[in-house]
Amino acid sequence: MSHNYATPLTPEKRLARVLARIPADWPLEIERQPATGWRARLTLPVHGVRDWTPPQPTMLAALEAAWRDARESVATDPSKGETVKK
């Protein structure tokens, strides 16, 4: 009898998933700092430039942190009329 267990996402699939959720009109910046690691930020059309994420060990972790920050910012201010892919 087979079971349908979810397989963990690979880093490539996680990256594709988070990039697919970011609207095309939200510019993205990613930097690698020599001593501290990766950081990222998004620019939302109405909210403007978001703060840099705290240093993360991987580019993917920084991008996911920037996505969570932007999503929370839009979710707390629905009057702006922006939509976020979930």
HTML snippet that shows the backbone in 3Dmol.js (N, CA, C, O; Angstrom):
<script src="https://3Dmol.org/build/3Dmol-min.js"></script>
<div id="view" style="width:600px;height:400px;position:relative"></div>
<script>
const pdb = `
ATOM      1  N   MET A   1       0.846  -1.169   0.000  1.00  0.00           N
ATOM      2  CA  MET A   1       0.000   0.000   0.000  1.00  0.00           C
ATOM      3  C   MET A   1       0.898   1.241   0.000  1.00  0.00           C
ATOM      4  O   MET A   1       1.773   1.386   0.854  1.00  0.00           O
ATOM      5  N   SER A   2       0.678   2.098  -0.932  1.00  0.00           N
ATOM      6  CA  SER A   2       1.519   3.298  -1.023  1.00  0.00           C
ATOM      7  C   SER A   2       0.919   4.432  -0.194  1.00  0.00           C
ATOM      8  O   SER A   2      -0.284   4.488   0.060  1.00  0.00           O
ATOM      9  N   HIS A   3       1.797   5.315   0.208  1.00  0.00           N
ATOM     10  CA  HIS A   3       1.375   6.476   0.983  1.00  0.00           C
ATOM     11  C   HIS A   3       1.784   7.731   0.237  1.00  0.00           C
ATOM     12  O   HIS A   3       2.809   7.755  -0.443  1.00  0.00           O
ATOM     13  N   ASN A   4       1.000   8.744   0.365  1.00  0.00           N
ATOM     14  CA  ASN A   4       1.287  10.002  -0.311  1.00  0.00           C
ATOM     15  C   ASN A   4       1.908  10.973   0.695  1.00  0.00           C
ATOM     16  O   ASN A   4       1.215  11.803   1.284  1.00  0.00           O
ATOM     17  N   TYR A   5       3.209  10.856   0.880  1.00  0.00           N
ATOM     18  CA  TYR A   5       3.909  11.753   1.785  1.00  0.00           C
ATOM     19  C   TYR A   5       4.470  12.923   0.988  1.00  0.00           C
ATOM     20  O   TYR A   5       4.978  12.751  -0.120  1.00  0.00           O
ATOM     21  N   ALA A   6       4.372  14.093   1.558  1.00  0.00           N
ATOM     22  CA  ALA A   6       4.946  15.266   0.902  1.00  0.00           C
ATOM     23  C   ALA A   6       6.467  15.183   0.991  1.00  0.00           C
ATOM     24  O   ALA A   6       7.023  14.884   2.049  1.00  0.00           O
ATOM     25  N   THR A   7       7.116  15.444  -0.106  1.00  0.00           N
ATOM     26  CA  THR A   7       8.578  15.460  -0.090  1.00  0.00           C
ATOM     27  C   THR A   7       9.048  16.878   0.207  1.00  0.00           C
ATOM     28  O   THR A   7       8.420  17.841  -0.234  1.00  0.00           O
ATOM     29  N   PRO A   8      10.128  17.018   0.940  1.00  0.00           N
ATOM     30  CA  PRO A   8      10.627  18.364   1.229  1.00  0.00           C
ATOM     31  C   PRO A   8      11.035  19.071  -0.062  1.00  0.00           C
ATOM     32  O   PRO A   8      11.541  18.451  -0.997  1.00  0.00           O
ATOM     33  N   LEU A   9      10.808  20.365  -0.089  1.00  0.00           N
ATOM     34  CA  LEU A   9      11.198  21.134  -1.263  1.00  0.00           C
ATOM     35  C   LEU A   9      12.712  21.284  -1.315  1.00  0.00           C
ATOM     36  O   LEU A   9      13.364  21.505  -0.295  1.00  0.00           O
ATOM     37  N   THR A  10      13.255  21.160  -2.507  1.00  0.00           N
ATOM     38  CA  THR A  10      14.683  21.403  -2.696  1.00  0.00           C
ATOM     39  C   THR A  10      14.909  22.913  -2.675  1.00  0.00           C
ATOM     40  O   THR A  10      13.957  23.674  -2.849  1.00  0.00           O
ATOM     41  N   PRO A  11      16.139  23.361  -2.466  1.00  0.00           N
ATOM     42  CA  PRO A  11      16.398  24.809  -2.517  1.00  0.00           C
ATOM     43  C   PRO A  11      15.959  25.436  -3.842  1.00  0.00           C
ATOM     44  O   PRO A  11      15.465  26.563  -3.861  1.00  0.00           O
ATOM     45  N   GLU A  12      16.137  24.715  -4.941  1.00  0.00           N
ATOM     46  CA  GLU A  12      15.729  25.242  -6.245  1.00  0.00           C
ATOM     47  C   GLU A  12      14.218  25.445  -6.313  1.00  0.00           C
ATOM     48  O   GLU A  12      13.743  26.452  -6.839  1.00  0.00           O
ATOM     49  N   LYS A  13      13.468  24.483  -5.778  1.00  0.00           N
ATOM     50  CA  LYS A  13      12.005  24.608  -5.791  1.00  0.00           C
ATOM     51  C   LYS A  13      11.539  25.710  -4.844  1.00  0.00           C
ATOM     52  O   LYS A  13      10.586  26.428  -5.146  1.00  0.00           O
ATOM     53  N   ARG A  14      12.210  25.846  -3.695  1.00  0.00           N
ATOM     54  CA  ARG A  14      11.859  26.930  -2.763  1.00  0.00           C
ATOM     55  C   ARG A  14      12.109  28.286  -3.414  1.00  0.00           C
ATOM     56  O   ARG A  14      11.295  29.200  -3.283  1.00  0.00           O
ATOM     57  N   LEU A  15      13.242  28.419  -4.122  1.00  0.00           N
ATOM     58  CA  LEU A  15      13.553  29.674  -4.801  1.00  0.00           C
ATOM     59  C   LEU A  15      12.513  29.971  -5.877  1.00  0.00           C
ATOM     60  O   LEU A  15      12.025  31.097  -5.974  1.00  0.00           O
ATOM     61  N   ALA A  16      12.175  28.981  -6.677  1.00  0.00           N
ATOM     62  CA  ALA A  16      11.165  29.174  -7.721  1.00  0.00           C
ATOM     63  C   ALA A  16       9.827  29.569  -7.113  1.00  0.00           C
ATOM     64  O   ALA A  16       9.124  30.422  -7.654  1.00  0.00           O
ATOM     65  N   ARG A  17       9.473  28.953  -5.992  1.00  0.00           N
ATOM     66  CA  ARG A  17       8.191  29.257  -5.350  1.00  0.00           C
ATOM     67  C   ARG A  17       8.146  30.693  -4.849  1.00  0.00           C
ATOM     68  O   ARG A  17       7.166  31.399  -5.085  1.00  0.00           O
ATOM     69  N   VAL A  18       9.198  31.136  -4.159  1.00  0.00           N
ATOM     70  CA  VAL A  18       9.171  32.493  -3.615  1.00  0.00           C
ATOM     71  C   VAL A  18       9.257  33.526  -4.741  1.00  0.00           C
ATOM     72  O   VAL A  18       8.607  34.568  -4.657  1.00  0.00           O
ATOM     73  N   LEU A  19      10.034  33.268  -5.785  1.00  0.00           N
ATOM     74  CA  LEU A  19      10.105  34.215  -6.904  1.00  0.00           C
ATOM     75  C   LEU A  19       8.772  34.303  -7.643  1.00  0.00           C
ATOM     76  O   LEU A  19       8.399  35.374  -8.120  1.00  0.00           O
ATOM     77  N   ALA A  20       8.060  33.195  -7.741  1.00  0.00           N
ATOM     78  CA  ALA A  20       6.755  33.206  -8.410  1.00  0.00           C
ATOM     79  C   ALA A  20       5.726  34.010  -7.628  1.00  0.00           C
ATOM     80  O   ALA A  20       4.766  34.514  -8.210  1.00  0.00           O
ATOM     81  N   ARG A  21       5.910  34.137  -6.334  1.00  0.00           N
ATOM     82  CA  ARG A  21       4.946  34.862  -5.503  1.00  0.00           C
ATOM     83  C   ARG A  21       5.188  36.366  -5.476  1.00  0.00           C
ATOM     84  O   ARG A  21       4.294  37.121  -5.094  1.00  0.00           O
ATOM     85  N   ILE A  22       6.354  36.809  -5.867  1.00  0.00           N
ATOM     86  CA  ILE A  22       6.661  38.241  -5.834  1.00  0.00           C
ATOM     87  C   ILE A  22       6.124  38.882  -7.108  1.00  0.00           C
ATOM     88  O   ILE A  22       6.530  38.495  -8.204  1.00  0.00           O
ATOM     89  N   PRO A  23       5.216  39.858  -6.989  1.00  0.00           N
ATOM     90  CA  PRO A  23       4.688  40.515  -8.187  1.00  0.00           C
ATOM     91  C   PRO A  23       5.804  41.167  -9.009  1.00  0.00           C
ATOM     92  O   PRO A  23       6.806  41.622  -8.457  1.00  0.00           O
ATOM     93  N   ALA A  24       5.623  41.205 -10.308  1.00  0.00           N
ATOM     94  CA  ALA A  24       6.646  41.733 -11.216  1.00  0.00           C
ATOM     95  C   ALA A  24       6.961  43.204 -10.963  1.00  0.00           C
ATOM     96  O   ALA A  24       8.062  43.659 -11.277  1.00  0.00           O
ATOM     97  N   ASP A  25       6.017  43.953 -10.403  1.00  0.00           N
ATOM     98  CA  ASP A  25       6.261  45.381 -10.180  1.00  0.00           C
ATOM     99  C   ASP A  25       6.860  45.671  -8.801  1.00  0.00           C
ATOM    100  O   ASP A  25       6.872  46.822  -8.366  1.00  0.00           O
ATOM    101  N   TRP A  26       7.355  44.644  -8.111  1.00  0.00           N
ATOM    102  CA  TRP A  26       8.044  44.821  -6.829  1.00  0.00           C
ATOM    103  C   TRP A  26       9.535  44.585  -7.042  1.00  0.00           C
ATOM    104  O   TRP A  26       9.970  43.434  -7.006  1.00  0.00           O
ATOM    105  N   PRO A  27      10.334  45.626  -7.263  1.00  0.00           N
ATOM    106  CA  PRO A  27      11.776  45.431  -7.452  1.00  0.00           C
ATOM    107  C   PRO A  27      12.412  44.734  -6.248  1.00  0.00           C
ATOM    108  O   PRO A  27      11.997  44.930  -5.105  1.00  0.00           O
ATOM    109  N   LEU A  28      13.410  43.931  -6.527  1.00  0.00           N
ATOM    110  CA  LEU A  28      14.082  43.108  -5.526  1.00  0.00           C
ATOM    111  C   LEU A  28      15.570  43.414  -5.537  1.00  0.00           C
ATOM    112  O   LEU A  28      16.182  43.513  -6.601  1.00  0.00           O
ATOM    113  N   GLU A  29      16.151  43.563  -4.353  1.00  0.00           N
ATOM    114  CA  GLU A  29      17.596  43.741  -4.216  1.00  0.00           C
ATOM    115  C   GLU A  29      18.125  42.647  -3.296  1.00  0.00           C
ATOM    116  O   GLU A  29      17.540  42.362  -2.251  1.00  0.00           O
ATOM    117  N   ILE A  30      19.236  42.041  -3.695  1.00  0.00           N
ATOM    118  CA  ILE A  30      19.891  41.016  -2.888  1.00  0.00           C
ATOM    119  C   ILE A  30      21.373  41.363  -2.826  1.00  0.00           C
ATOM    120  O   ILE A  30      21.987  41.676  -3.846  1.00  0.00           O
ATOM    121  N   GLU A  31      21.942  41.306  -1.632  1.00  0.00           N
ATOM    122  CA  GLU A  31      23.368  41.586  -1.458  1.00  0.00           C
ATOM    123  C   GLU A  31      24.007  40.497  -0.613  1.00  0.00           C
ATOM    124  O   GLU A  31      23.383  39.928   0.283  1.00  0.00           O
ATOM    125  N   ARG A  32      25.258  40.224  -0.919  1.00  0.00           N
ATOM    126  CA  ARG A  32      26.043  39.328  -0.063  1.00  0.00           C
ATOM    127  C   ARG A  32      27.095  40.172   0.638  1.00  0.00           C
ATOM    128  O   ARG A  32      27.964  40.759  -0.007  1.00  0.00           O
ATOM    129  N   GLN A  33      27.012  40.227   1.948  1.00  0.00           N
ATOM    130  CA  GLN A  33      27.957  40.991   2.756  1.00  0.00           C
ATOM    131  C   GLN A  33      29.137  40.091   3.098  1.00  0.00           C
ATOM    132  O   GLN A  33      28.937  38.928   3.450  1.00  0.00           O
ATOM    133  N   PRO A  34      30.364  40.601   3.002  1.00  0.00           N
ATOM    134  CA  PRO A  34      31.541  39.756   3.221  1.00  0.00           C
ATOM    135  C   PRO A  34      31.568  39.037   4.569  1.00  0.00           C
ATOM    136  O   PRO A  34      31.919  37.858   4.621  1.00  0.00           O
ATOM    137  N   ALA A  35      31.218  39.697   5.632  1.00  0.00           N
ATOM    138  CA  ALA A  35      31.371  39.083   6.954  1.00  0.00           C
ATOM    139  C   ALA A  35      30.080  38.515   7.529  1.00  0.00           C
ATOM    140  O   ALA A  35      30.122  37.625   8.379  1.00  0.00           O
ATOM    141  N   THR A  36      28.933  39.018   7.078  1.00  0.00           N
ATOM    142  CA  THR A  36      27.693  38.662   7.769  1.00  0.00           C
ATOM    143  C   THR A  36      26.761  37.760   6.978  1.00  0.00           C
ATOM    144  O   THR A  36      25.899  37.126   7.588  1.00  0.00           O
ATOM    145  N   GLY A  37      26.876  37.663   5.691  1.00  0.00           N
ATOM    146  CA  GLY A  37      25.992  36.805   4.907  1.00  0.00           C
ATOM    147  C   GLY A  37      25.118  37.592   3.944  1.00  0.00           C
ATOM    148  O   GLY A  37      25.491  38.674   3.489  1.00  0.00           O
ATOM    149  N   TRP A  38      23.967  37.045   3.644  1.00  0.00           N
ATOM    150  CA  TRP A  38      23.058  37.597   2.641  1.00  0.00           C
ATOM    151  C   TRP A  38      21.999  38.484   3.274  1.00  0.00           C
ATOM    152  O   TRP A  38      21.606  38.285   4.424  1.00  0.00           O
ATOM    153  N   ARG A  39      21.540  39.473   2.500  1.00  0.00           N
ATOM    154  CA  ARG A  39      20.396  40.281   2.905  1.00  0.00           C
ATOM    155  C   ARG A  39      19.617  40.652   1.647  1.00  0.00           C
ATOM    156  O   ARG A  39      20.163  40.656   0.543  1.00  0.00           O
ATOM    157  N   ALA A  40      18.339  40.962   1.827  1.00  0.00           N
ATOM    158  CA  ALA A  40      17.476  41.276   0.689  1.00  0.00           C
ATOM    159  C   ALA A  40      16.429  42.285   1.118  1.00  0.00           C
ATOM    160  O   ALA A  40      16.160  42.457   2.307  1.00  0.00           O
ATOM    161  N   ARG A  41      15.842  42.949   0.133  1.00  0.00           N
ATOM    162  CA  ARG A  41      14.708  43.839   0.396  1.00  0.00           C
ATOM    163  C   ARG A  41      13.896  43.993  -0.882  1.00  0.00           C
ATOM    164  O   ARG A  41      14.405  43.841  -1.992  1.00  0.00           O
ATOM    165  N   LEU A  42      12.637  44.296  -0.691  1.00  0.00           N
ATOM    166  CA  LEU A  42      11.714  44.526  -1.796  1.00  0.00           C
ATOM    167  C   LEU A  42      11.255  45.974  -1.762  1.00  0.00           C
ATOM    168  O   LEU A  42      11.251  46.609  -0.708  1.00  0.00           O
ATOM    169  N   THR A  43      10.869  46.491  -2.922  1.00  0.00           N
ATOM    170  CA  THR A  43      10.268  47.813  -3.010  1.00  0.00           C
ATOM    171  C   THR A  43       8.826  47.625  -3.453  1.00  0.00           C
ATOM    172  O   THR A  43       8.562  47.139  -4.553  1.00  0.00           O
ATOM    173  N   LEU A  44       7.896  48.014  -2.590  1.00  0.00           N
ATOM    174  CA  LEU A  44       6.480  47.887  -2.907  1.00  0.00           C
ATOM    175  C   LEU A  44       5.998  49.187  -3.533  1.00  0.00           C
ATOM    176  O   LEU A  44       6.407  50.262  -3.093  1.00  0.00           O
ATOM    177  N   PRO A  45       5.138  49.120  -4.551  1.00  0.00           N
ATOM    178  CA  PRO A  45       4.708  50.327  -5.255  1.00  0.00           C
ATOM    179  C   PRO A  45       4.141  51.416  -4.346  1.00  0.00           C
ATOM    180  O   PRO A  45       4.476  52.586  -4.528  1.00  0.00           O
ATOM    181  N   VAL A  46       3.309  51.078  -3.390  1.00  0.00           N
ATOM    182  CA  VAL A  46       2.682  52.088  -2.537  1.00  0.00           C
ATOM    183  C   VAL A  46       3.472  52.313  -1.254  1.00  0.00           C
ATOM    184  O   VAL A  46       3.582  53.447  -0.788  1.00  0.00           O
ATOM    185  N   HIS A  47       4.017  51.258  -0.684  1.00  0.00           N
ATOM    186  CA  HIS A  47       4.725  51.342   0.591  1.00  0.00           C
ATOM    187  C   HIS A  47       6.161  51.812   0.452  1.00  0.00           C
ATOM    188  O   HIS A  47       6.757  52.250   1.436  1.00  0.00           O
ATOM    189  N   GLY A  48       6.727  51.734  -0.727  1.00  0.00           N
ATOM    190  CA  GLY A  48       8.108  52.146  -0.939  1.00  0.00           C
ATOM    191  C   GLY A  48       9.108  51.055  -0.574  1.00  0.00           C
ATOM    192  O   GLY A  48       8.761  49.880  -0.450  1.00  0.00           O
ATOM    193  N   VAL A  49      10.358  51.480  -0.405  1.00  0.00           N
ATOM    194  CA  VAL A  49      11.442  50.541  -0.132  1.00  0.00           C
ATOM    195  C   VAL A  49      11.320  50.006   1.285  1.00  0.00           C
ATOM    196  O   VAL A  49      11.170  50.772   2.236  1.00  0.00           O
ATOM    197  N   ARG A  50      11.386  48.699   1.420  1.00  0.00           N
ATOM    198  CA  ARG A  50      11.359  48.053   2.732  1.00  0.00           C
ATOM    199  C   ARG A  50      12.776  48.041   3.301  1.00  0.00           C
ATOM    200  O   ARG A  50      13.743  48.248   2.568  1.00  0.00           O
ATOM    201  N   ASP A  51      12.898  47.800   4.600  1.00  0.00           N
ATOM    202  CA  ASP A  51      14.214  47.692   5.234  1.00  0.00           C
ATOM    203  C   ASP A  51      14.910  46.415   4.774  1.00  0.00           C
ATOM    204  O   ASP A  51      14.265  45.448   4.368  1.00  0.00           O
ATOM    205  N   TRP A  52      16.242  46.434   4.846  1.00  0.00           N
ATOM    206  CA  TRP A  52      17.006  45.223   4.561  1.00  0.00           C
ATOM    207  C   TRP A  52      16.668  44.165   5.607  1.00  0.00           C
ATOM    208  O   TRP A  52      16.398  44.490   6.763  1.00  0.00           O
ATOM    209  N   THR A  53      16.683  42.928   5.206  1.00  0.00           N
ATOM    210  CA  THR A  53      16.479  41.834   6.160  1.00  0.00           C
ATOM    211  C   THR A  53      17.706  41.728   7.064  1.00  0.00           C
ATOM    212  O   THR A  53      18.786  42.196   6.703  1.00  0.00           O
ATOM    213  N   PRO A  54      17.544  41.120   8.226  1.00  0.00           N
ATOM    214  CA  PRO A  54      18.740  40.806   9.026  1.00  0.00           C
ATOM    215  C   PRO A  54      19.631  39.849   8.224  1.00  0.00           C
ATOM    216  O   PRO A  54      19.131  39.145   7.346  1.00  0.00           O
ATOM    217  N   PRO A  55      20.918  39.810   8.504  1.00  0.00           N
ATOM    218  CA  PRO A  55      21.807  38.893   7.773  1.00  0.00           C
ATOM    219  C   PRO A  55      21.314  37.447   7.867  1.00  0.00           C
ATOM    220  O   PRO A  55      20.897  36.980   8.926  1.00  0.00           O
ATOM    221  N   GLN A  56      21.376  36.761   6.733  1.00  0.00           N
ATOM    222  CA  GLN A  56      20.927  35.372   6.641  1.00  0.00           C
ATOM    223  C   GLN A  56      22.069  34.510   6.111  1.00  0.00           C
ATOM    224  O   GLN A  56      22.934  35.015   5.394  1.00  0.00           O
ATOM    225  N   PRO A  57      22.091  33.230   6.446  1.00  0.00           N
ATOM    226  CA  PRO A  57      23.190  32.368   5.992  1.00  0.00           C
ATOM    227  C   PRO A  57      23.148  32.046   4.494  1.00  0.00           C
ATOM    228  O   PRO A  57      24.182  31.750   3.895  1.00  0.00           O
ATOM    229  N   THR A  58      21.949  32.101   3.887  1.00  0.00           N
ATOM    230  CA  THR A  58      21.829  31.786   2.457  1.00  0.00           C
ATOM    231  C   THR A  58      21.021  32.864   1.751  1.00  0.00           C
ATOM    232  O   THR A  58      20.250  33.598   2.370  1.00  0.00           O
ATOM    233  N   MET A  59      21.217  32.939   0.439  1.00  0.00           N
ATOM    234  CA  MET A  59      20.454  33.884  -0.363  1.00  0.00           C
ATOM    235  C   MET A  59      18.964  33.566  -0.277  1.00  0.00           C
ATOM    236  O   MET A  59      18.136  34.471  -0.175  1.00  0.00           O
ATOM    237  N   LEU A  60      18.631  32.302  -0.317  1.00  0.00           N
ATOM    238  CA  LEU A  60      17.236  31.886  -0.253  1.00  0.00           C
ATOM    239  C   LEU A  60      16.584  32.313   1.054  1.00  0.00           C
ATOM    240  O   LEU A  60      15.447  32.783   1.052  1.00  0.00           O
ATOM    241  N   ALA A  61      17.285  32.155   2.159  1.00  0.00           N
ATOM    242  CA  ALA A  61      16.738  32.562   3.459  1.00  0.00           C
ATOM    243  C   ALA A  61      16.498  34.070   3.494  1.00  0.00           C
ATOM    244  O   ALA A  61      15.493  34.522   4.043  1.00  0.00           O
ATOM    245  N   ALA A  62      17.408  34.850   2.917  1.00  0.00           N
ATOM    246  CA  ALA A  62      17.239  36.306   2.874  1.00  0.00           C
ATOM    247  C   ALA A  62      16.041  36.684   2.010  1.00  0.00           C
ATOM    248  O   ALA A  62      15.263  37.565   2.375  1.00  0.00           O
ATOM    249  N   LEU A  63      15.894  36.028   0.879  1.00  0.00           N
ATOM    250  CA  LEU A  63      14.771  36.310  -0.012  1.00  0.00           C
ATOM    251  C   LEU A  63      13.446  35.945   0.642  1.00  0.00           C
ATOM    252  O   LEU A  63      12.478  36.698   0.536  1.00  0.00           O
ATOM    253  N   GLU A  64      13.391  34.806   1.314  1.00  0.00           N
ATOM    254  CA  GLU A  64      12.163  34.413   2.012  1.00  0.00           C
ATOM    255  C   GLU A  64      11.836  35.386   3.143  1.00  0.00           C
ATOM    256  O   GLU A  64      10.666  35.690   3.374  1.00  0.00           O
ATOM    257  N   ALA A  65      12.847  35.875   3.843  1.00  0.00           N
ATOM    258  CA  ALA A  65      12.615  36.851   4.915  1.00  0.00           C
ATOM    259  C   ALA A  65      12.082  38.163   4.344  1.00  0.00           C
ATOM    260  O   ALA A  65      11.180  38.769   4.923  1.00  0.00           O
ATOM    261  N   ALA A  66      12.629  38.602   3.218  1.00  0.00           N
ATOM    262  CA  ALA A  66      12.144  39.832   2.580  1.00  0.00           C
ATOM    263  C   ALA A  66      10.701  39.656   2.115  1.00  0.00           C
ATOM    264  O   ALA A  66       9.890  40.573   2.242  1.00  0.00           O
ATOM    265  N   TRP A  67      10.381  38.481   1.577  1.00  0.00           N
ATOM    266  CA  TRP A  67       9.017  38.197   1.135  1.00  0.00           C
ATOM    267  C   TRP A  67       8.043  38.229   2.310  1.00  0.00           C
ATOM    268  O   TRP A  67       6.967  38.817   2.209  1.00  0.00           O
ATOM    269  N   ARG A  68       8.417  37.598   3.424  1.00  0.00           N
ATOM    270  CA  ARG A  68       7.540  37.599   4.604  1.00  0.00           C
ATOM    271  C   ARG A  68       7.309  39.022   5.107  1.00  0.00           C
ATOM    272  O   ARG A  68       6.183  39.378   5.456  1.00  0.00           O
ATOM    273  N   ASP A  69       8.360  39.837   5.147  1.00  0.00           N
ATOM    274  CA  ASP A  69       8.234  41.220   5.600  1.00  0.00           C
ATOM    275  C   ASP A  69       7.285  42.003   4.693  1.00  0.00           C
ATOM    276  O   ASP A  69       6.411  42.720   5.180  1.00  0.00           O
ATOM    277  N   ALA A  70       7.451  41.869   3.392  1.00  0.00           N
ATOM    278  CA  ALA A  70       6.596  42.594   2.450  1.00  0.00           C
ATOM    279  C   ALA A  70       5.152  42.116   2.545  1.00  0.00           C
ATOM    280  O   ALA A  70       4.222  42.923   2.528  1.00  0.00           O
ATOM    281  N   ARG A  71       4.968  40.818   2.643  1.00  0.00           N
ATOM    282  CA  ARG A  71       3.613  40.257   2.736  1.00  0.00           C
ATOM    283  C   ARG A  71       2.909  40.747   3.994  1.00  0.00           C
ATOM    284  O   ARG A  71       1.730  41.100   3.946  1.00  0.00           O
ATOM    285  N   GLU A  72       3.621  40.770   5.123  1.00  0.00           N
ATOM    286  CA  GLU A  72       3.026  41.256   6.371  1.00  0.00           C
ATOM    287  C   GLU A  72       2.694  42.740   6.280  1.00  0.00           C
ATOM    288  O   GLU A  72       1.671  43.178   6.805  1.00  0.00           O
ATOM    289  N   SER A  73       3.537  43.506   5.627  1.00  0.00           N
ATOM    290  CA  SER A  73       3.286  44.937   5.495  1.00  0.00           C
ATOM    291  C   SER A  73       2.021  45.202   4.679  1.00  0.00           C
ATOM    292  O   SER A  73       1.234  46.087   5.015  1.00  0.00           O
ATOM    293  N   VAL A  74       1.830  44.441   3.617  1.00  0.00           N
ATOM    294  CA  VAL A  74       0.630  44.602   2.790  1.00  0.00           C
ATOM    295  C   VAL A  74      -0.598  44.086   3.535  1.00  0.00           C
ATOM    296  O   VAL A  74      -1.672  44.682   3.450  1.00  0.00           O
ATOM    297  N   ALA A  75      -0.447  42.994   4.255  1.00  0.00           N
ATOM    298  CA  ALA A  75      -1.579  42.401   4.977  1.00  0.00           C
ATOM    299  C   ALA A  75      -2.081  43.315   6.089  1.00  0.00           C
ATOM    300  O   ALA A  75      -3.274  43.310   6.395  1.00  0.00           O
ATOM    301  N   THR A  76      -1.202  44.094   6.694  1.00  0.00           N
ATOM    302  CA  THR A  76      -1.624  44.977   7.777  1.00  0.00           C
ATOM    303  C   THR A  76      -2.221  46.274   7.260  1.00  0.00           C
ATOM    304  O   THR A  76      -2.769  47.051   8.042  1.00  0.00           O
ATOM    305  N   ASP A  77      -2.128  46.524   5.957  1.00  0.00           N
ATOM    306  CA  ASP A  77      -2.674  47.751   5.384  1.00  0.00           C
ATOM    307  C   ASP A  77      -3.439  47.423   4.101  1.00  0.00           C
ATOM    308  O   ASP A  77      -3.001  47.808   3.018  1.00  0.00           O
ATOM    309  N   PRO A  78      -4.578  46.715   4.198  1.00  0.00           N
ATOM    310  CA  PRO A  78      -5.316  46.316   3.005  1.00  0.00           C
ATOM    311  C   PRO A  78      -5.961  47.476   2.256  1.00  0.00           C
ATOM    312  O   PRO A  78      -6.415  47.288   1.127  1.00  0.00           O
ATOM    313  N   SER A  79      -6.018  48.658   2.839  1.00  0.00           N
ATOM    314  CA  SER A  79      -6.645  49.796   2.166  1.00  0.00           C
ATOM    315  C   SER A  79      -5.848  50.263   0.961  1.00  0.00           C
ATOM    316  O   SER A  79      -6.362  51.027   0.144  1.00  0.00           O
ATOM    317  N   LYS A  80      -4.609  49.821   0.833  1.00  0.00           N
ATOM    318  CA  LYS A  80      -3.771  50.253  -0.285  1.00  0.00           C
ATOM    319  C   LYS A  80      -4.161  49.575  -1.589  1.00  0.00           C
ATOM    320  O   LYS A  80      -3.738  50.010  -2.660  1.00  0.00           O
ATOM    321  N   GLY A  81      -4.954  48.525  -1.516  1.00  0.00           N
ATOM    322  CA  GLY A  81      -5.442  47.881  -2.722  1.00  0.00           C
ATOM    323  C   GLY A  81      -4.454  46.949  -3.398  1.00  0.00           C
ATOM    324  O   GLY A  81      -4.691  46.537  -4.533  1.00  0.00           O
ATOM    325  N   GLU A  82      -3.361  46.602  -2.745  1.00  0.00           N
ATOM    326  CA  GLU A  82      -2.396  45.699  -3.349  1.00  0.00           C
ATOM    327  C   GLU A  82      -2.834  44.261  -3.119  1.00  0.00           C
ATOM    328  O   GLU A  82      -3.524  43.956  -2.146  1.00  0.00           O
ATOM    329  N   THR A  83      -2.432  43.397  -4.013  1.00  0.00           N
ATOM    330  CA  THR A  83      -2.709  41.984  -3.828  1.00  0.00           C
ATOM    331  C   THR A  83      -1.394  41.241  -3.735  1.00  0.00           C
ATOM    332  O   THR A  83      -0.403  41.625  -4.356  1.00  0.00           O
ATOM    333  N   VAL A  84      -1.394  40.189  -2.966  1.00  0.00           N
ATOM    334  CA  VAL A  84      -0.202  39.374  -2.780  1.00  0.00           C
ATOM    335  C   VAL A  84      -0.545  37.953  -3.153  1.00  0.00           C
ATOM    336  O   VAL A  84      -1.556  37.416  -2.699  1.00  0.00           O
ATOM    337  N   LYS A  85       0.291  37.332  -3.982  1.00  0.00           N
ATOM    338  CA  LYS A  85       0.080  35.932  -4.338  1.00  0.00           C
ATOM    339  C   LYS A  85       0.424  35.074  -3.142  1.00  0.00           C
ATOM    340  O   LYS A  85       1.490  35.231  -2.546  1.00  0.00           O
ATOM    341  N   LYS A  86      -0.470  34.167  -2.786  1.00  0.00           N
ATOM    342  CA  LYS A  86      -0.225  33.280  -1.641  1.00  0.00           C
ATOM    343  C   LYS A  86      -0.091  31.864  -2.089  1.00  0.00           C
ATOM    344  O   LYS A  86       0.119  30.973  -1.265  1.00  0.00           O
TER     345      LYS A  86
END
`;
const viewer = $3Dmol.createViewer("view");
viewer.addModel(pdb, "pdb");
viewer.setStyle({}, {cartoon: {color: "spectrum"}});
viewer.zoomTo();
viewer.render();
</script>
